[in-house]
Amino acid sequence: MRDSLRKVLKIPAIYAALAAILYNLSGLPYPGAVETYGHYFIGTWVVLGMMIIGIALANEKSLVFNKGFFALLMGIKLILWPFFVWGFVMLDQTLLFLFDRDIYVMLLIFSITPLPSTAVSFAASLDLHTGETSMAVLLSTLLSIIYIPLAFFIFGFM
C-alpha cells in the first residue's frame, strides 16, 4: 500500500490538477497569454499522445495482446462508464436539475472517447505493463472509429 501511494504521489498531473483547482478557487483572473497559448497547446496533445504510444510500442520486444486486459478496459471504458454517465444525466434531468443540455452532451461525449494516451505514460512511470497499455490505447483508438458514431446514435446525438 505504501509503495503504491509513493508511486501515485510521483505523478506530476496530480500536482498540476491541485494547483489548477487552487488557482481557480482563488478567483484570480487568467492572464491573456494562458488562453492564447492554451489553444495552440491543445493541438499538440494529439501529436504528443501518438508519439508516447509509438515510443512505448517501439521499446517492447514483442507486441503482446492480452485479451482479458483489453476486454476489461474496454468493458469499463466503452460500456460501463458511458451508461454510468447516462444514468447520472437521467438522474439530473429528473431530480437534481444541476446542469443544462450542453453539459449533458459534453459529459456523454467525454464518456465515449477512447482510452487516453496518457495512460501509457502513467503505466511507464509506475512501471506497469506499458506494452499492453500501449496496445490497448492503440486498439481503442481504432475501435472508436466505429464506436463513437454508434454511441452518438444510441444516445440520440444524431
C-alpha positions in Angstrom: 0.0 0.0 0.0 2.8 2.4 1.0 4.7 1.6 -2.3 1.6 2.2 -4.3 0.9 5.5 -2.6 4.6 6.6 -3.3 4.2 5.8 -7.0 0.9 7.7 -7.2 2.5 10.7 -5.5 5.2 10.8 -8.2 2.6 11.6 -10.9 3.0 15.3 -11.8 -0.5 15.5 -13.1 -1.8 15.2 -9.6 0.1 18.4 -8.5 -0.9 20.2 -11.7 -4.6 19.4 -11.1 -4.3 20.5 -7.5 -2.6 23.8 -8.5 -5.3 24.4 -11.1 -8.1 23.8 -8.6 -6.5 26.1 -6.1 -5.9 28.8 -8.7 -9.5 28.5 -9.9 -10.8 28.8 -6.3 -8.7 31.9 -5.7 -10.7 33.9 -8.1 -7.7 35.4 -9.8 -8.1 36.2 -13.5 -6.3 34.2 -16.1 -3.5 36.0 -17.9 -4.4 36.6 -21.6 -1.3 34.5 -22.7 -2.8 31.4 -21.0 -5.8 31.5 -23.2 -3.8 32.4 -26.4 -1.2 29.7 -26.0 -3.5 27.2 -24.4 -5.3 26.9 -27.8 -2.0 26.2 -29.5 -1.1 23.6 -26.9 -4.4 21.7 -27.4 -3.4 20.6 -30.9 0.0 19.3 -29.7 -1.7 16.8 -27.3 -2.7 14.6 -30.2 0.8 14.5 -31.6 2.4 14.0 -28.2 0.0 11.3 -27.4 0.7 9.3 -30.5 4.4 9.8 -30.0 4.2 8.4 -26.5 2.3 5.3 -27.8 4.8 4.9 -30.6 7.8 5.1 -28.3 6.2 2.7 -25.8 5.4 0.2 -28.6 8.9 0.5 -30.1 10.5 -0.3 -26.8 8.6 -3.6 -26.5 10.4 -6.7 -27.6 7.2 -8.3 -28.8 3.7 -6.9 -29.0 1.5 -8.7 -26.6 -2.2 -8.6 -26.9 -3.8 -9.6 -23.6 -7.4 -10.4 -24.4 -8.5 -10.3 -20.8 -6.8 -7.0 -20.1 -8.2 -5.4 -23.2 -11.7 -6.8 -22.6 -11.7 -5.4 -19.0 -10.5 -2.0 -20.1 -13.0 -1.8 -23.0 -15.8 -3.1 -20.9 -15.3 -0.4 -18.3 -14.4 2.5 -20.6 -16.7 1.9 -23.5 -19.7 0.2 -21.9 -20.0 0.7 -18.1 -18.7 4.3 -17.9 -21.0 5.7 -20.7 -24.0 4.1 -19.1 -23.0 5.3 -15.7 -22.7 8.9 -17.1 -26.0 8.4 -19.0 -27.6 7.3 -15.6 -26.2 10.5 -14.0 -27.6 12.6 -16.8 -31.1 11.0 -16.4 -30.9 11.5 -12.6 -30.0 15.1 -13.0 -32.7 15.7 -15.6 -35.4 14.2 -13.4 -34.4 15.0 -9.8 -31.3 17.2 -9.3 -31.5 19.9 -12.0 -27.9 20.9 -11.7 -26.8 21.2 -15.3 -28.3 22.1 -18.7 -28.3 20.2 -22.0 -24.8 21.4 -23.1 -23.2 19.9 -20.0 -25.0 16.6 -20.6 -23.8 16.4 -24.1 -20.2 17.2 -23.0 -20.3 14.6 -20.3 -21.6 12.0 -22.7 -19.0 12.8 -25.4 -16.2 12.6 -22.8 -17.5 9.2 -21.7 -17.3 7.7 -25.2 -13.8 8.8 -26.1 -11.1 6.1 -26.4 -8.5 5.3 -23.8 -6.2 8.3 -23.3 -2.6 8.2 -24.4 -1.6 9.5 -21.0 -2.5 6.0 -19.7 0.7 4.8 -21.4 2.9 7.5 -19.7 1.3 6.7 -16.4 1.9 3.0 -16.9 5.5 3.7 -17.8 6.1 6.0 -14.8 4.5 3.4 -12.5 6.4 0.5 -14.2 3.1 -1.3 -15.1 2.5 -3.2 -18.3 3.5 -0.4 -20.7 3.3 -2.6 -23.8 -0.2 -3.9 -23.0 -1.4 -0.5 -22.1 0.0 0.9 -25.4 -1.7 -1.8 -27.4 -5.0 -1.2 -25.6 -4.8 2.6 -26.3 -4.0 1.9 -29.9 -6.8 -0.6 -30.4 -9.4 1.5 -28.5 -8.5 4.4 -30.8 -9.1 2.3 -33.9 -12.3 0.8 -32.4 -13.5 4.4 -31.7 -13.9 4.9 -35.5 -16.9 2.6 -35.2 -17.9 3.1 -31.6 -18.2 6.9 -31.4 -20.7 7.2 -34.3 -22.6 4.2 -32.8 -22.7 5.8 -29.4 -23.9 9.1 -30.9 -26.7 7.2 -32.5 -27.6 5.3 -29.3 -27.5 8.5 -27.1 -29.5 10.4 -29.7 -27.0 13.0 -30.8 -27.6 12.4 -34.5 
